[in-house]
Amino acid sequence: MIESELLQERLRALPESPGVYIMRDEAGQVIYVGKAVRLRDRVRSYFTASAGHSFKTQELVSHIADLETIVTASELEALLLENTLIKQHRPRYNIRLKDDKTYPYIKVTVQETWPRVLVTRRLLDDGARYFGPFSSAKSVRRTVELLDKLFPYRSCNKEIDGQARRSCLYYHIGRCLGPCIGVADQAAYQEAVRGVTLFLEGKQEELVAGLHTQMETAAESWEFERAARLRDQIRAVENVIQRQRVVSNALSDHDVIALARDPAQPGQSGGETCAQVFFVRGGKLLGRENFVLTGTEGKDQREIMTSFVEQFYAQATHVPREVVLQSEVDEAAIIAAWLRQKRGARVVIKVPRRGEKRALVELVAQNAAQALTEMRARWLTDQHKTAAAIAELQEALELDRPPMRIEGYDISNIQGQSAVGSMVVFQEGAPRSKDYRRFRIKTVAGADDYAMLQEVLRRRFKRAHRDAAARDAAARDAEADDSAWARLPDLILIDGGKGQLNAALAVLDEAQLEIPTLGLAKQREEVFVRGVSEPINLPPDSQGLYLLQRIRDEAHRFAITYHRRVRQTEGVRSRLDDVPGVGPRRKAALLKHFGSVPAIQQATVTEIAAVPGIHLALAEQIKEALGG
């Protein structure tokens, strides 16, 4: 399985210590980062043919050209280093929080004399209090708007010296205590800021109790105006509390996490998972957030949940006393120790099987599934965003016309075996699944992705040329003109960098076609075009980039799905069809009776002979051919 002498040398030198391993491709790019309690055992397992690897892992191994390890003092240090390296390199085969570098937080500048409440995307060690992460700027703005109404802190960026000649409107409407004009009481202002932090921590009952005490004190001191303001504030906070759903009287400080997987149907992007987190504080649902994970195709639920928990709490500013999960995580004891270190107190990780907590987990899972459906539908049906995406691409790529029809291509194979190609079509920013096409690679031997891509493109444009010629000769009607083969795209998207792009351009030159073509490199989401040595870097929040990513991911999903089907078909053919005496009918009878080839392997000769049409001598031949 291993061809490289360099890799063999690396594997022989692997330490038995805990640590992190980094895998690179032929270009030196980091394609996977992992951690291990024993590096030697974990890394070598990737290169063991009998390990029963998933398709995704097999694909990863086929691209490994080099690897390195970093030894750590403990499993906990390995976990922390793995998170850092994944965030730094964003490896292609790791499960990742989508846009994890840009999640927003609420920042309370408690280190300042007159603290403010800000929205930020950077966590700094500056003495401020941070709350989050939130999944979107919209959810942060909604929370900050509520805080603005509930607490009279300043929202300006002025330097406060108490000497301002006049106050702003917020002071006059009771939304600020007026420190700029010197009328704010420092103690009262700090109480307002403390109210903000208590509210964000989910301690509303404690907040209301404190406000009641302040109101009574103000009334006893005949400060009736201040007492009235506090009364109104109490009512506003209580209105918020009443709207918060009571989920359990038994739960106090809990996060409940569940996942929803992408169904990966034609016309939808595969490889994405939505994680939803319910924040339960004092038995009430304080809030919830959705997060999208990419690179999850072919991964099992346990691995996805592990990756999400590690990446989410690496950024979270609060760790609850108990984390309730939909499914188990790998190395739960290590993760619990890490969370305990972050929290400063014991943290329990629990996967409930029944009862109230299990019902809550199922509710979170339903919400995650709904959120995933809504996110996809919202983007695909938002005409403003799709129009903006197409316009951005036309401008960034300097196209003569808007790319209304975009074709995406990808290749899938494992070391040249069962090689296939895919063509997906997006029309006006939305998938047009009826125009998708699949290709079995016929002329390329070995693992040559460039040549495979060229074969796919040659066949596609040869078919386009043939259809166009036939149309001209027979004067085809308008419906035929709209076929997937006959219509040429406004833009071609190749999954890959310069190498894949140049391979595609060579085919277009052969066909004398001038179709704008680009390569989208997954490592850094760089866009490569003809005649430009440096990549085009679209902004991370660009609608144009998001559209390209959706097309690239859809082409990848479509290729992998077909590749998996081909491999399964070839696996059955090569092992049953080569047995003398086993024709289509007998093969169908065997598979109907046992369900799969592995099940036939596990059966005895007598059990195989019990299948209609299979005599004892043939059963012995089948058993010998399949082994087991």
N, C-alpha and C positions, 0 to 999 in steps of 0.2 A: 504493500500500500504506500510505502514511503520510497520515493525515488531520489530525493536529494540527500547527498552525503552530508551537507551542512545540517539538515534536519536530524539525521541519524546521530550526528555528533552532539547536537543540542540535547536530544533525548537521553543519550548516555550520561550527560553531565547534569541532569536534573537533580536538584537537592530534595531531601525528604522533609524539609521545613515547610511551615506555612508561608504563604506569600501570594503574589499576583503574577499571572502570566499574560504576555502581550504577543498576539499573533499578527504577522504582517504578510502582505501579498508581494508579488514580484516587483511592484513599484515602490516597495518600502512603506506603504500606507498601513496604518493600524486598522485591522478589520475585526478584531475581537479582543476584549479584555475580560479576564475571569480571575477568580480567587480560588484558593484551595487550602485545605488543612494540611495536606501532603502534596506538594507540587509534583513530585515524581509520579505518583499514582494517577492523579487527576489528568495531567497533560498527556501521559502515555495512553490513557483510555481513549483519547480522540483517534488514535492511530491503530486501534484494535478492531479488526474487521468483525469480530464476533460480538461486539458490544451492543449491537442492535440500535445504532444511531438513527435519529430522525432524519428525514430528508434534508432539513435545514442544516443540521450538523454535518451531514455528508457533503453538502455544497460548500460549507465553510472549510472543511478539511481539504477539499480539492483546490482551494485557492491559497492555502498556507505555503509560503516560501521560506519563512524564517520565524523564529520565536525567541523571546527573551523572558527572563523571570526576575522578579524583585523579591528577595526574601524579607519577611517581616518578623517581628518579635512575637506576634500572636495572631490568632485568627481575627480578632477584633481590629487590629491594625490593617490586616489584609482587606477587610471589608471597607474601611475608610479610604484606603488607597485606591481600591477598585472604583469606588464612587467618583473620586477625583479624576482618575484617568478616563473613565467613560465620559464625564462631562467635558474633559479637555479635548479628547480625540473624536468623540461621537462615532464609534466604530460601526461599520455597516451591519454586522451580524449581532450586535447587542440589542437588547430591548431597551428603548429609550423613551423618556418623557418627551413628547413633541414640544419643540420650542422651550426646552427646560431652562434656557438662559434668560428668558424674558418674563417669567412669572412675576406679577406685581405683589407688593406688600404694603401694609399700612404702617407708617413710621410715626411714633410719638416721641418728640424730641425732649424727653424728660431731663436731659442734661442741661437744657437751656433754662434761664431764669423765668422766661415766659414761654413755655413749651407750645409747639404747634403740632398739628396732625397733617401728615403729608402722605402722598403716594410715591413709592419708589420701586425700582427694580434691582436695587443693589443692597446687599446686606453688608454693613460696615461695622467694625468694632469701635463705635464712637460713643457708646454709653446710652444710645437711644433704645427705646423698646420697639420691637418689630412684631407684626402679627401677619400671619399668612403661611404659605403662599396662597393667593387666590388664583383661580383658573383663568380669569379674564379681567381686563381693565374695567369692563362694565360692572362686574360684581363688586369691585373695589369702590368705584364711584358711587354705587348704590349705598354701600355701607357708610362711606364718608359723608354723603348727603344726609343720612339719618343722624350721624354723630353731630353734624353742624346744627341740626334742629334741636338736639337734646342737650348739648353742652355749650356754654358760652366761652369757648376758647378763641383765640385770635386766628384768623385765616390769612393774615397779610405777611409779607416778608420784610416789613419795616424794621429798622434798628430801634429798639424800644429804650427810650431814655425818659419817658414821661413828660417831655417838653413839647409835644406836638400841639399846634395851635388849635386844631379842631379834630374831632373824631370822624370816623367813617359811618356809613349808614348802618352797619351791623351793630354798632353800639346803641344807636337810637331805637332799633327794633328788638333789642334785648338779646342779640346773638353774640355779643362780645362784651367783656367786662371793662374794656377801655383802658388797657395798660399804656397805650400810646399817649394819652392825655393825663396820665398820672392819677386816675380815679380808681383803678383796680386795687383791691386788697389782695396782697400776695397769698395769704392763706386761703381765701375764697377761690382764687384762680387755681391754686394747686389742688383744691378739692374738686374743681371741675375737671382737671386733667386726670385725677385719680378716678373720677367717674368714667372717663373715656376708657381707661385701661381695664377697669372692672367690667364694663360692658363688653369689651372685646374679648375678655377672658371667659365670658359667659356667667359671671357672678352677679346677675341682675338683682337677686333677692338681697344680697349684701349691699348692693348699690342703693336700692330703695330704702333699706333700713337706715343707711347713713344719711340719705336725703331727709328722711323723716326727723332724724335727730337734729340736723341743721335747721329745719323748718321750725321745730319746737323751740330751739334756742333763740332763733331770730324773733319769734313771736313773744317769748318771755322778755326779750330786750326791747320790745316795742319797735322792732325793725319790720314793720308790716309789709312794706313794699318788697323787701328781700324774701320774706316768708311767702308772699304770694307767688313770686317767681319760682321758688323751690316747690311750692304746691303744684304749679303748672308742669314743672319738670318731672315731678313724681308721676303725675297723670300720664304724661307722654311716655315715660319708661314703662309704666304698667300697661299701657295700650300695646306696646311692642311685645311685652311678656305674654299678654293674652293671645296674641297672634301666633306665638311660638307653640308648635304642636308638642303635647306631652306624649312621649313615646314609651316611657317606663318609669315607674317609681323606684325600681330596683337599680337603675343605671345612674351613675353620677358623672364621672369624668371619663368618657369613652369616645373613641373613634370607631366607626363601623365602616368596613371597606368591602366592596364587591366589584366584580368585573363583568363586562359584557363584551363578547367577542364579535368581530365583524363576520357576518354570514358568508362573505366572499362569493356573492352571486354575480353572474355576468352583469356588467354595467355598474358594479360597485368596486371600490378599492379594497383590496385585501391587505392583510398584515397590520390592521389597526385594532386596538382594544380600548374601550372606554372604562376608566376606573372612576367610581363614584365614592366619595367619602362623606358620611354623615357625622357631624360634630355634635355629640350629645353631652350637654352639661346640665347637671342638676335634674336629670330625667327629662329634659326638654331638648328638642332639636334646635340648636343654636343656629345652624347653617349647614350647607352642603356645597360641595364643589365637584366638578367633573374634570378629569384629566385624560388626555389622549396619549396612548402608548403606541409607538411604531416599532416595526421589526418583530412583531409577535407571531407572524405566520409560521406554522410548523412547531411552535413552542407549546408545551403543555401548561395547564392552568397553574400548577405549582410554581413553575419557573417564572411565569409572568407576574404572579402575585409577589414572589420574592423580589423581583426587580423593582416593582412599583413601591413596595414598602421601603426598600433601601433608598431609592431615589427621592421619594416623597419626604421621608423623615430626615434625609440629609439636608433638605431645604426648610423643613417646618420649624417654626419658632416656638411651638408648644408641643410637648409629648404628653398624652393623657396617661392616667394610671392603668388603663386597659385598652388594648387594641383588639377589636373583634373582627375576624376575617372570614371570608367566604370559603377559603380553602387553605390548606397547610402551606407553610413556607419552608424552604431549605435552611438548615442550620438555625432553627428557631432560637436555640439557646444563645447563640452568638448575637443574633439580632436583638434579643431581649436584653442582653448585657450592654450592648451599644445604646439602646434606648434608655436603659437605666442610667447610663453615664450622662446622656443628654438631659434627662429629666432631673437627675439628682435624687431619685427615689425609685423604688421597685416598679417595674412595668410588666404587666401580664399580657401575653399573646394567647388568644383563645380562638378556637374554631368550633363554635357550638353545633351540636348535632340535632338538638331538639329544644323545645321550649321557647320562651319569650325572645331570647337573643337570636335564635335561629330564624324566627319569624321576621325579626328586624333585618337580618342579613338578606333574606329573600326580598324584602321590600326595597332595600338598597340596590339589589341586583336588578329588579324590575325598573327602577329609576335609571340605572346605568344603561340598560337596553333602550329605554325610551330616549335618553339623552343622545346616544349614538345615532339612532334613527333620525332624530330631529337635526343634529348637527350636519349630517350628510344631506338631508333634504333641504335644509335651510341654505346651504352653500350652493347646491346645484340649481335651486329654483330662484336664487337671488339674481335677477337680471342685471342689477346694477354692478354686482361684484364680477359676474362673468364678463360683462361689457368692459369693466375696468381692467380685468385680467388680459383680455384680448388687446385692448388699447395699449396697455403697458408693454406687452410683448412686441407689438408692432413698433413702438418707439424704441425700446431697448435693443431690438435686433435689427432696426432700420429696415423694416420690410416695406415693400411697395404697397401692400394692401393688408387689411386685418387678417390674421390667421384663423378664419372661421372653421376650417376643417384641419385638424391636426392628427397625424398618424404616429403612434408610438410603437417601437420595436424592442424586443428583448430576446435573448437566447438563454436556454436552460439545459444544462447537461452536467453529468458528474464524470470528470476525467474523460470526456468525449463519448460516454455511453448514453444511449437513449436520447440523443440530442434533438431538441425541438426549438422552434422559433414562434414568436407571437406577433400579431399586428392588432392593435386596438385603435379605435377611431373615436375622437371627440369632436362633435359638431356644435359650434357656438358654445363651447365650454362645458357641454354635457356629454356623457358617454353614449355612443350609438352602437349598442351591443350587436345589432343585426349585421353590422359591417365588420365585426371582428373576424379574423382569420388565423388559423393554426397551420404550422408547417412541420413536417417530419424532415429532418436533415438527411439528404440522400447521397451527397457527393463528397463530404468531408470526413476524413478519417483522423481520429485522434482529437485531442482537446485544443482545437483552434477556433476560439470564439469569433475572431475577425473573419475567417473564411466562412464560418457558419452564417454570420450576419450578412455577408455578401451574397451567399446562396439565397437566403430569404428575400433580400431586396431584388436580386436578379429575377427570381420567379414572380415576385409581385409586379414588377414593371414590365416583364415580358407578357404577363397576363393582361395588363392594362393596354399595352400596345396591340395585342391580338384582339381584345374587345373593341378597341377604337377602330381598328381596321374593319372588323366585321360590321360595326355600326355604320360606318361610312358606306360599305358595300350594300347593306340591306336597308339603309335608312331607318334605323331602329326608332321605336317610339320613345317618348320622354321618360317612361318608367324604366326602360332598359338603360337609358343614359345615366340613371341615378344609381346604378349598381356599384357595389363596393370596389370592384376591380376597375371599372371604367373611370371613376372619378379620381383625379389626382389631388393630393393634399395641398393645402397652402403652406404647411410646415411639417417637417419630419423631425421627430424626437427619438434620439438613440439613447438607450441606457448605457452610459459610460463616458469616458473622457476622450482625450485627443486620439488615441489609437482606434477606438470604435468609430469616432467621427470620420477619420481619414479613410477607414475601410468603406464606410457608407458613401462618402463623396466619390471614391473611385468607381463605384457602381453607377452612380448618377452621371458621371462623366462619360462612362461607356455608353449609357443609354441616351446621352445627349439631352438630359433633362436638367432644367435650372429650377430646382425646388429648394427653397431655403431649408437648411438642415442644421440641427444643433445636437450636441452631446451634453447630457446632464450627469455630471460626476457625483455619485452619492456621498463620497467622503466629506466634501465641504459644500455640496450643492452648488458647484461652479458650472457655469454655462460656457461651452466651447463652440465657436463658430468658424466657418471657413475664413482663412486668410488673416486671422487675428491670433497672435501667439499667446497673449494673456487672456485668462478667462474673464467673462462678464459676471460680476457678482451682483445679483439682484438683491434688494433689501430683504431681510428675513420676514418682514410683514407684508411683502409684495404679493398682491393678488395674482400677478403673472407667474411668480415663482410657485405659488401654491397650486395653480393650475398645472404647471409642468410636473410638479411632484405627483399630483393625482394621476396624470397620464402615465408617468414613469412607473409608479407603483402598480397601476392597473395592468400595464404590459407585463410587469414582473409576475404579478399574481396569475395572470392568464397563462403565461408560459409555464410556471411551476405546476399549476393544476393539470395542464396537459402532459407535462413531463412525468408527473406522478402516475397518471393513468397509463401512459406508455410503458413505464417501468413495471407496473403491476401486470399489464398484459403480457409483456415479454417474459416476466418471471413465470407466469403460468405456462406459456408456450414452450419455453426452453426446458421445462422440467417434466411436463406431462406429454407434450406432443412428440417428444423424442423417444417415448417408450413404444416399442413395436407392439402393435395390436390395440393401441389406445387412439381411437379416432375422435371426431367431434362429439358423437353421441355418448360414447363411454366417458369422455372427459367431462361432459355436461352432467352425466349421472353421478360421477365421483364428486364433483364440486357441489351438486345439489344435496348429496347425502352428507358430506363432511363440512361443507361451507367454505373451505380454503385449503390451499396446498399444505400449509403447516399442520392443519388438522389431519390431513391424510398421512403426513410423515409420522405423526404420533400414533396412528392406528396400527393394530396388529394385522398380520396377513389374513387371519380369519375374518376380521371386521371388514377389510377391503373386499374380500371374496363374497361378502354378504350383499354387496351392491349389485343390483340387477345388471346382468350382462358381463360381469367380471368373474371369470373362473379362477380356480385356485392357482394355477400356473401363472396366469397373467397377474394375479394379485402379488405373487412372489416377485415377478419382474418389476412391478410398480414400486414395491417396497424397497427393492435393491436400488432402483434408479433414483428414488427420492431420498433414500437414507432415513435417518431418524430412528 
